[in-house]
Amino acid sequence: MSTTSSPPKAGGSLGLHVLLVSLSLVMVAPFIWMVLTSLKTLAELGDPGWMPGQFQWGNYAEVFFVIPFLRFMANSLVVAGWVTALQVITSAMAAYSFARLEWPGRDRVFFLYLGTMMLPGLVMLIPNFENMVKFGLVDTYTGLILPAAFSAFGTFLLRQFMLGIPRALDEAAEIDGASKWRIFWDVILPLSRPGLVTLAIFTFVGNFQSFFWPLVMTKSVDKYTLPVGLLFFDTERGQATHLLMAGVTMSVVPLIIVFVLLQRQLIRGIQIGGVKG
């Protein structure tokens, strides 16, 4: 007696689509509110409705007159860019050591290193700040970048990618006379590209939006990153929420550009990491 699988129910598929659309609207609603608020006047901020009476595109131009927006944006891009580059390099080198090299106590050191992920960021804030004071790096770009240049999460992520690369490639390269560094640079890194791109995107987005560490470390206005610089709208300008939302909207643009340019690599990296995990 042959059995045939029943086709999926149309009602169930429709319900799933309605659920997904509803969740999407919930996710995108804060962004829509932010953009619409950025186009309101100061007097309209107390209105319960979302739509402005007339779109105030001049709010975006006014942001540049109130704060040195481009300076703050440049600071954020420089700090996030350097942190991303250093973190990808250091994490890749550490991951290669933990995944491909044999040395005494390797696994124990890795689990100890991984244990630092359990520590809240605020716990490490005071020791990091004391070190920056001791080395005279407060209110410097180096002080903003250096503590974030190493990542246990990045090491773990790239180690999982490198463990999935066949060891026969290492052996073949060694037979051809390649050194450990040559194997790392010419064999392992190219094959780990999805993982590197995934880590780079997460790192860049996280550090571009970083607020608390730059707030603690910077004293000079010319060193402020964009999240810290936007505080001017709540101090010197009072509660200028419409200008604050305009500044936040413009600050999202670099993140959208990064995601659009690297979305394929990001999705591929997450898929590969999920399969290997």
NORQUI-V765537 format. One record per residue. N is the residue number from 0. RES is the residue in one small letter. PSI is psi in degrees with one decimal (none if undefined). Layout:
# NORQUI-V765537
n=N res=RES psi=PSI
n=N res=RES psi=PSI
This chain:
# NORQUI-V765537
n=0 res=m psi=123.1
n=1 res=s psi=143.6
n=2 res=t psi=141.7
n=3 res=t psi=140.2
n=4 res=s psi=136.2
n=5 res=s psi=142.7
n=6 res=p psi=153.4
n=7 res=p psi=143.0
n=8 res=k psi=135.6
n=9 res=a psi=-35.8
n=10 res=g psi=-41.2
n=11 res=g psi=-40.7
n=12 res=s psi=-40.5
n=13 res=l psi=-41.8
n=14 res=g psi=-38.7
n=15 res=l psi=-41.9
n=16 res=h psi=-39.6
n=17 res=v psi=-42.1
n=18 res=l psi=-44.7
n=19 res=l psi=-40.9
n=20 res=v psi=-40.8
n=21 res=s psi=-43.9
n=22 res=l psi=-37.4
n=23 res=s psi=-40.8
n=24 res=l psi=-38.5
n=25 res=v psi=-39.6
n=26 res=m psi=-38.1
n=27 res=v psi=-12.4
n=28 res=a psi=-45.1
n=29 res=p psi=-36.1
n=30 res=f psi=-42.3
n=31 res=i psi=-43.9
n=32 res=w psi=-40.0
n=33 res=m psi=-47.0
n=34 res=v psi=-44.3
n=35 res=l psi=-37.5
n=36 res=t psi=-33.7
n=37 res=s psi=-14.0
n=38 res=l psi=10.5
n=39 res=k psi=167.6
n=40 res=t psi=167.7
n=41 res=l psi=-36.0
n=42 res=a psi=-24.6
n=43 res=e psi=-4.3
n=44 res=l psi=-26.9
n=45 res=g psi=-6.1
n=46 res=d psi=141.3
n=47 res=p psi=-24.4
n=48 res=g psi=155.8
n=49 res=w psi=-35.6
n=50 res=m psi=132.9
n=51 res=p psi=154.1
n=52 res=g psi=-38.9
n=53 res=q psi=133.4
n=54 res=f psi=122.2
n=55 res=q psi=78.0
n=56 res=w psi=-18.0
n=57 res=g psi=-14.5
n=58 res=n psi=-36.2
n=59 res=y psi=-38.0
n=60 res=a psi=-34.8
n=61 res=e psi=-29.8
n=62 res=v psi=-39.2
n=63 res=f psi=-21.9
n=64 res=f psi=-24.3
n=65 res=v psi=-43.5
n=66 res=i psi=157.2
n=67 res=p psi=73.5
n=68 res=f psi=-45.7
n=69 res=l psi=-35.6
n=70 res=r psi=-45.4
n=71 res=f psi=-40.7
n=72 res=m psi=-43.6
n=73 res=a psi=-41.3
n=74 res=n psi=-43.9
n=75 res=s psi=-41.8
n=76 res=l psi=-40.4
n=77 res=v psi=-48.7
n=78 res=v psi=-49.0
n=79 res=a psi=-38.1
n=80 res=g psi=-46.1
n=81 res=w psi=-41.8
n=82 res=v psi=-42.4
n=83 res=t psi=-47.8
n=84 res=a psi=-47.4
n=85 res=l psi=-40.2
n=86 res=q psi=-38.4
n=87 res=v psi=-41.9
n=88 res=i psi=-50.7
n=89 res=t psi=-38.9
n=90 res=s psi=-38.7
n=91 res=a psi=-41.6
n=92 res=m psi=-43.0
n=93 res=a psi=-40.9
n=94 res=a psi=-39.3
n=95 res=y psi=-40.3
n=96 res=s psi=-41.7
n=97 res=f psi=-27.4
n=98 res=a psi=-32.4
n=99 res=r psi=-16.8
n=100 res=l psi=149.0
n=101 res=e psi=123.2
n=102 res=w psi=152.4
n=103 res=p psi=134.2
n=104 res=g psi=17.4
n=105 res=r psi=-50.0
n=106 res=d psi=-36.9
n=107 res=r psi=-42.6
n=108 res=v psi=-38.0
n=109 res=f psi=-45.8
n=110 res=f psi=-33.9
n=111 res=l psi=-43.1
n=112 res=y psi=-39.6
n=113 res=l psi=-28.8
n=114 res=g psi=-21.8
n=115 res=t psi=-17.7
n=116 res=m psi=-20.4
n=117 res=m psi=-13.8
n=118 res=l psi=128.3
n=119 res=p psi=150.4
n=120 res=g psi=-34.0
n=121 res=l psi=-27.7
n=122 res=v psi=-36.0
n=123 res=m psi=-7.0
n=124 res=l psi=-48.7
n=125 res=i psi=-48.5
n=126 res=p psi=-41.1
n=127 res=n psi=-41.7
n=128 res=f psi=-40.2
n=129 res=e psi=-39.3
n=130 res=n psi=-40.8
n=131 res=m psi=-37.5
n=132 res=v psi=-42.3
n=133 res=k psi=-38.0
n=134 res=f psi=3.7
n=135 res=g psi=35.9
n=136 res=l psi=10.0
n=137 res=v psi=139.9
n=138 res=d psi=38.8
n=139 res=t psi=158.0
n=140 res=y psi=-35.8
n=141 res=t psi=-40.8
n=142 res=g psi=-31.0
n=143 res=l psi=-31.4
n=144 res=i psi=-45.8
n=145 res=l psi=-48.1
n=146 res=p psi=-24.7
n=147 res=a psi=7.3
n=148 res=a psi=-5.1
n=149 res=f psi=141.5
n=150 res=s psi=121.8
n=151 res=a psi=-36.6
n=152 res=f psi=-43.7
n=153 res=g psi=-39.4
n=154 res=t psi=-44.4
n=155 res=f psi=-45.1
n=156 res=l psi=-48.6
n=157 res=l psi=-31.2
n=158 res=r psi=-39.7
n=159 res=q psi=-37.3
n=160 res=f psi=-45.3
n=161 res=m psi=-28.9
n=162 res=l psi=-25.3
n=163 res=g psi=-5.0
n=164 res=i psi=128.5
n=165 res=p psi=134.6
n=166 res=r psi=-15.0
n=167 res=a psi=-27.9
n=168 res=l psi=-39.0
n=169 res=d psi=-44.7
n=170 res=e psi=-40.1
n=171 res=a psi=-40.0
n=172 res=a psi=-38.3
n=173 res=e psi=-36.8
n=174 res=i psi=-34.7
n=175 res=d psi=0.3
n=176 res=g psi=14.1
n=177 res=a psi=141.3
n=178 res=s psi=171.8
n=179 res=k psi=-41.4
n=180 res=w psi=-39.1
n=181 res=r psi=-39.2
n=182 res=i psi=-44.0
n=183 res=f psi=-46.4
n=184 res=w psi=-41.4
n=185 res=d psi=-17.7
n=186 res=v psi=-56.1
n=187 res=i psi=-47.2
n=188 res=l psi=-47.1
n=189 res=p psi=-36.5
n=190 res=l psi=-17.2
n=191 res=s psi=13.3
n=192 res=r psi=-44.2
n=193 res=p psi=-40.2
n=194 res=g psi=-39.6
n=195 res=l psi=-43.2
n=196 res=v psi=-41.4
n=197 res=t psi=-47.9
n=198 res=l psi=-40.8
n=199 res=a psi=-42.1
n=200 res=i psi=-48.2
n=201 res=f psi=-41.5
n=202 res=t psi=-45.0
n=203 res=f psi=-47.4
n=204 res=v psi=-44.9
n=205 res=g psi=-40.7
n=206 res=n psi=-29.6
n=207 res=f psi=-34.2
n=208 res=q psi=0.4
n=209 res=s psi=135.2
n=210 res=f psi=-49.1
n=211 res=f psi=-45.1
n=212 res=w psi=-46.3
n=213 res=p psi=-34.0
n=214 res=l psi=-38.9
n=215 res=v psi=-36.6
n=216 res=m psi=-26.2
n=217 res=t psi=138.8
n=218 res=k psi=-32.8
n=219 res=s psi=138.9
n=220 res=v psi=-34.4
n=221 res=d psi=-6.9
n=222 res=k psi=-4.9
n=223 res=y psi=138.4
n=224 res=t psi=170.9
n=225 res=l psi=-45.4
n=226 res=p psi=-36.9
n=227 res=v psi=-40.2
n=228 res=g psi=-28.9
n=229 res=l psi=-11.9
n=230 res=l psi=-18.6
n=231 res=f psi=-29.2
n=232 res=f psi=-15.5
n=233 res=d psi=2.8
n=234 res=t psi=-74.5
n=235 res=e psi=-30.9
n=236 res=r psi=4.6
n=237 res=g psi=-144.7
n=238 res=q psi=68.7
n=239 res=a psi=70.1
n=240 res=t psi=-34.4
n=241 res=h psi=-38.1
n=242 res=l psi=-35.5
n=243 res=l psi=-43.7
n=244 res=m psi=-33.7
n=245 res=a psi=-42.4
n=246 res=g psi=-41.0
n=247 res=v psi=-40.6
n=248 res=t psi=-44.5
n=249 res=m psi=-29.8
n=250 res=s psi=-20.8
n=251 res=v psi=-21.2
n=252 res=v psi=-48.7
n=253 res=p psi=-35.4
n=254 res=l psi=-38.9
n=255 res=i psi=-41.2
n=256 res=i psi=-44.7
n=257 res=v psi=-43.8
n=258 res=f psi=-42.9
n=259 res=v psi=-41.5
n=260 res=l psi=-30.4
n=261 res=l psi=16.8
n=262 res=q psi=-35.9
n=263 res=r psi=-44.7
n=264 res=q psi=-37.5
n=265 res=l psi=-48.1
n=266 res=i psi=-41.8
n=267 res=r psi=-40.2
n=268 res=g psi=-41.9
n=269 res=i psi=-39.8
n=270 res=q psi=-46.6
n=271 res=i psi=-43.0
n=272 res=g psi=-36.7
n=273 res=g psi=-39.7
n=274 res=v psi=-42.8
n=275 res=k psi=-30.5
n=276 res=g psi=none
